[in-house]
Amino acid sequence: MTTATGTDLDRPASEPPTRQIALGRRIKDHVATVLVSLAFLIAVVPLVWVLVTVIARGLPAILSADWWGYSLSGVLPEEYEGGVYHAIYGTLIQAFIATVIAVPVGILAAIYLVEYGRGPLARAVSFMVDILAGVPSIVAALFVFAAFISILGAPQSAFMVSLALVLLMLPVVIRNTEEMLRLVPDRLRESAYALGIPKWKTILRIVLPTALSGTVTGVMLAIARIMGETAPVLVLVGYARAINYDPFEGNMASLPLLMYSELSNPEAAGQYRIWGAALTLIIIIMIFQVGASLISRFSAIPK
Amino acid sequence: MSERIEQRAPGSEGEEDQIVPSPSPVPEPPERKARSSRRGESVFRFLASGSGVLVVAAVALIGLFLLIQAVPSLMANNANFFTSPEFSTGDENNLSFGIRDLFLVTVFSSVFALVLAMPVALGVALFLTNYAPRQLSRPFAYVVDLLAAVPSIIYGLWGILVLAPAIEPIARWLNTDLGWIFLFRTGNLPVLSGTIFTGGVVLAVMILPIITAVSREVFAQTPRFQIEAAKALGATRWEVIRMATLPYGRSGYIAGSMLGLGRALGETIAVLIVIRASTSPMTFSLFDGGYTFASLIASAASEFSQPLPTGAYISAGLVLFVLTFVVNALARVIAGGKVNG
C-alpha cells in the first residue's frame, strides 16, 4: 500500500495480493479527504473572523479606564465617556435569577427522567424537553409577556427577563444532568440499596454528588448560552443608561440590550460602545465556558 | 464513594424492608425512622415528578397563553391571516395583518441557511469522527462548538457590518450572471446587501455547530464491527464512510439538520439586524428584504401597549411556535432514539 490513505493500524500485516487500489477509487478517496478537510476549514473561518473583528474593534473600549467602573448615565451619544458596569450587572443578575429558578427544577426533572420515570408520563416529559429546547427565545419572551404582563398585569422588569431565560435554560440543564446521572454506575446505587439506604437518600447523597461536576459544567454552559440572549430583554424590559440594582422594578440595561440600543446611535461613539460591549460579553461568556471545561476536566465520573 | 457508604451504613436509618427501591406491600415494623424515610421518599418522588410535569405544563402553557392573547386580535382582523402580505397594526380599529410574507421570508432565509450549512456540517462531522487525529479530535470539536457560544447579536453585527460588504461581490455576480433564475432576480430592495441572501449566510454559520454536534455524535456511534468489516474488504477510508458511517448515521444527520432548521426559523436578533425591512411585498428572490416572524415581533416589541395590536404580533408568535414545534418533533421522530438532545 504505497498510497498514504491509512495509519499503521490500517496497513495489512502481509503484502496484499494486489498492490494498487484502482485509480478511480483512489481519486475518490483523495477528493473526499480534501473536501472534508476543507469543510472543517470553512467552519473555522467565521469563528476566527468574528472573534478577530470583535477583539480588534472592541479592545480600545474595554481598555479605557472608565469601562468597567462607570455607567452611561449622563454620557452624550457622541462622547467616548462612561462604561458598561450597569449593563454587566444587568446581564449577571438576570442570569443569576434564572439560574436559581432553573437549576433545582432542571435537576429534579432530570432525576425524575433517570431514576423514576417510566411509562407515558416520562415519555411525554422527555419529548417536551426536546420541544422546549427548540422554542425560539422570542416565543419564550412573548409567552412571559402574554402570561405575566398582559394577563397578570405585572410591570416590565428584569425579573420578567429571568423568567423567560428560565424556559431557555431548563432543557439544557435537564439534558446535561440527565446524561451525567446515566453515567453514574448502577453498582453505586445497588451498594447503597444493599446497605438499606432508601432510594431518595441514595439519589441525594450518592448519585447526585457523583454526577455533580458534570451537572455544574452543564449549568455553566447553560448560563453562558442565556447571557447572550437579546430577544427576551427587547420584549420584557426597558433600557436604562444608569445602574438599577432592583431586578423587580424599573428599566435595567444588559450587554445585549445596550448593544441593540447603541445601534440606533449614529455617532462613532455608538460603534465604539457596541463593539466594546460585544467584547465584554464574549469575555464573560468565555469565563463561564472555560470554567465549565476546567471543572469537567478535573473531576470526571469514576468508571 | 465506597468509604462514605461504609461510614453511613451502621447507623443508617433504612431498615431491612427498605432494600427494595419501591417498597412492596410487606408489613412494615412500626418504626419511626422507617416511616420518616418513607415520607422522605414520597416527598422527593413528588418533587421530581412535579418538575417533570412542570416542563410538560410549560410547553402547554406557552401554546395556551399565546392562543388566548391572539384570538381577540384574529377576530378583529380585517385581512386574511394566512394570505395577506401586509402587517399593519397602527390603527387599533382597523387591524389588517397577514403572515404570508413573514412565512415566506422566514422559510426562504432558513432553508437557504440549511442548504449552505448541511454539506459543510456533514464534512466537519466526518472530519472530526473519521479523519482528524485522535488527540486533535476533541479540541477541534470544541472549536466548532465555540461557534454556538457566540451570542446571536454579535453574529448580527458582524453579519451586517463585516460580512455583508465582503460577500456583496458574490451577490452581485449571482444577480448579474444568474439573474434569470428566479432566486437571484433583483428583489424588493435597492441594494444587494442586507438581503435574505446575507441573512441566510449568517444563519448558516449559526446553525452549523448544532448540525455538526448531532451528526458527529451519531457518526461516532457507528458500530465498530461494521467499520472493521468494511476495512477487511479492502475499503478505502471514503468507502468505509460510504458503507458504514453514512448508512448508520443518516437519520442522525437529518435530525440534526432539522434541529438546525428549527433554530434558524426562530432566530431573532441576528436576522433583525441583518435583513433590511422592505416596503413592497416579497418577490420570491433571495435578494428580497423583509421581516421573519421573529424579527417582526422583536422590531415591534417597544410598542406593545395596546392589547389588540400586540395580539396581532402574538398571533405571529403562535405560528412560529407551532412551526418550530413541528420541526423539532419531526427531528425527534427521525432520530429515533439515536440522538439525545
Interface residues (C-beta under 8 A of the other chain):
Chain A: T5 G6 D10 P16 I21 R25 R26 K28 D29 A32 T33 L35 V36 S37 L38 A39 F40 I42 A43 V44 P46 L47 W49 V50 L51 T53 V54 P104 V105 G106 L108 A109 I111 Y112 L113 E115 Y116 G117 L121 A122 A124 V125 F127 M128 V129 D130 I131 L132 A133 G134 V135 P136 S137 I138 V139 A140 A141 L142 F143 F145 A146 A147 S150 I151 L167 L170 P171 I174 R175 E178 E179 L188 S191 A192 Y193 A194 L195 G196 I197 P198 K199 W200 K201 I203 L204 R205 I206 T210 A224 R225 M227 G228 E229 T230 A231 L234 V235 P256 M259 Y260 L263 I274 W275 A278 L281 I282 I285 M286 Q289 S293 P302
Chain B: M1 S2 R4 I5 R8 A9 S12 E13 G14 E15 E16 Q18 I19 V20 P21 S22 S37 R38 G40 E41 V43 F44 R45 L47 A48 S49 G50 S51 G52 V53 L54 V55 V56 A58 V59 L61 I62 F65 L66 I68 Q69 P119 V120 A121 L122 G123 V124 L126 F127 L128 N130 Y131 A132 F140 Y142 V143 V144 L146 L147 A148 A149 V150 P151 S152 I153 I154 Y155 L157 W158 V162 L163 V205 L208 T212 K231 G234 T236 R237 W238 E239 I241 L259 G262 R263 L265 G266 E267 T268 I269 I273 F293 A294 I297 A298 A301 S302 F304 P307 T310 Y313 I314 G317 L320 F321 T324 F325 V327 N328 A329 A331 R332 N340 G341
